[in-house]
């Protein structure tokens, strides 16, 4: 199905666990995602608890393109709201870089354990 987010066209995709074991393991009975058609970035995610009641709404905004060789898209702001407790978490990315060359040493077991 198709939808809209902030005036932009998006694909609406629903995902449901294949069985009750998976539902129990993940704690969700359904997820609905709005994927923007122009850049394939996830704009929203709605999540239902195992009883089928709305649980969370997550919104990704301030989506910017990074990288010259192979453009990548990054949401600079995200807001997650628990619809049952009203708790909200906001993440703001102040700086983002694409196409950076990273040393393999950064991914050694010693570095990752720091």
N, C-alpha and C positions, 0 to 999 in steps of 0.2 A: 504494500500500500504506500501511497505517497502522503506527505504532510508538509508543513511549513514550520520554520523556526526563525523568528525575527525577520520575517519577510522573505526568507530564502527557502527554496525547494529542498526537500529532504526525502530520503527513503525511510520508511518506518519498518523496522525489523523487530519481530517478536521471537524470543528464544525461551523455550521451556525445557526443563530437565527431562531426560529420556525415561527416567523411572523414579520411584519414591526414594531409593537409596541416594541417588544423585541430588534429589530435592532436599533430602535431610542433610546431606554432607555440606551443601552450599547454603542452605537456609533460605532459599528463594523458590517460589513457585513459577515466577515468570519475570522476564526482563523485556522492556520495549526500548529500542534505541532509535534515535533520529540521526541519520547519517547524511550530512550535507552532500548534495549532488555535485556541487562544483569542485569540491576538493576531497571528498570522502572522509572528512573529519567527523567524529562523533560530537553532536551538539547537545544531546540530552540522553539520559538513561533514567527510566522509571523501573522500579523494582517492587515486586509483591512478595510478602512473607509466605511461609509454607501453608498458611490458612487461606491464602488468596486475597489478603487485605493489602492495600497500598502501604509500602514500607519506606521507600526512599525516592527522592527526586534529585538527580544530579544534572547540573547545567554547566556547559563549557562555553566561555565567551572570550572576547578579545583575541580571536584566532588570527595569527599572523603567519606569513610565509617566511621561511628562512632557507638559506642555501642558494647558491647561484648555479652550481652544476646540476644538482637534482633537488629542486625545491621540496621542502618538507614543511608541514603545517603544525603549529603548536598553539594550543589554547593557553593564554597567559593567565586566565582566571577560571577557577572552577568553584562551584558552590554546591555542597551536598546537604540535603535536609532530610532528617529522619521525620517522616510524616506522622509517626506514632508518638514520638517524644518531643517533637519540635526542635530537637538539637540541630544546630547547623555548624558546618565546617567550611571555611573558605580557604582556598589556596591561591596565592598570587605569585606568579613567576616574574621576577624583576629582570632577569637576564637569561638569554638562551642563545646557544651557539650551535650551528650545524656545520658539518664538514670539517670538524677539528681532528687533527691527527693526535692520537693518544698513544703513549708508550705502552708496550706489552707488559712492562713492569708494574703498571697500575693494577693489572688483573692477576698478579701472582698471588698464591695463597697467603703469603706474608702480608701483602698490602691489603688484601680483602679482609683479613682478620683484625686489622687496626681499628 
